[in-house]
Amino acid sequence: MNDLRLEDCTNKTCPWSGKPVSADSLTLYQDRVVGFCNPGCRDKFEKAVDHFGQPGK
């Protein structure tokens, strides 16, 4: 996921903490770049998505 860019991120603040997103904490979700304040928040989100499944899959 090194090709994800902060400028393509759909959000400016972390959905978990409300802090500003960081370039090292991006993920792709439903074809959109979503940002988090740190890799721990990103990983928590990815784990939740894996657990509950992504819509449309």
C-alpha positions as CSV (number, residue, x, y, z in Angstrom):
1,M,0.0,0.0,0.0
2,N,2.9,2.3,-0.4
3,D,1.3,3.9,-3.4
4,L,-1.5,5.5,-1.3
5,R,-1.2,9.3,-1.0
6,L,-2.3,11.6,1.7
7,E,-3.7,14.0,-0.9
8,D,-6.1,11.3,-2.1
9,C,-7.5,10.6,1.4
10,T,-11.3,11.1,1.8
11,N,-11.0,12.2,5.4
12,K,-8.9,14.7,7.3
13,T,-9.3,13.3,10.8
14,C,-9.0,9.8,12.2
15,P,-12.4,8.1,12.6
16,W,-11.2,6.5,15.8
17,S,-9.5,9.4,17.6
18,G,-10.5,12.6,15.8
19,K,-6.8,13.5,15.3
20,P,-5.4,14.6,11.9
21,V,-4.6,11.7,9.5
22,S,-1.0,10.7,8.9
23,A,0.6,9.7,5.6
24,D,1.9,6.4,7.1
25,S,-1.6,5.4,8.2
26,L,-3.6,5.1,5.0
27,T,-5.6,2.2,3.8
28,L,-7.9,1.4,0.8
29,Y,-11.5,0.8,1.6
30,Q,-14.2,0.4,-1.1
31,D,-11.9,1.9,-3.6
32,R,-11.2,5.0,-1.5
33,V,-8.2,6.1,0.5
34,V,-9.1,6.3,4.2
35,G,-6.6,7.9,6.7
36,F,-5.9,7.3,10.4
37,C,-3.8,9.2,12.9
38,N,-1.4,6.2,13.4
39,P,-0.8,2.7,12.1
40,G,-2.5,1.3,15.2
41,C,-5.8,2.9,14.4
42,R,-5.4,1.8,10.7
43,D,-4.7,-1.8,11.8
44,K,-7.7,-1.8,14.2
45,F,-9.9,-0.6,11.3
46,E,-8.5,-3.3,8.9
47,K,-9.1,-6.0,11.5
48,A,-12.7,-4.9,12.0
49,V,-13.3,-4.9,8.3
50,D,-11.8,-8.4,8.0
51,H,-13.9,-9.6,10.9
52,F,-17.2,-8.2,9.6
53,G,-16.5,-8.3,5.9
54,Q,-16.7,-5.6,3.3
55,P,-20.1,-4.8,1.8
56,G,-20.4,-6.0,-1.7
57,K,-17.9,-8.9,-1.3
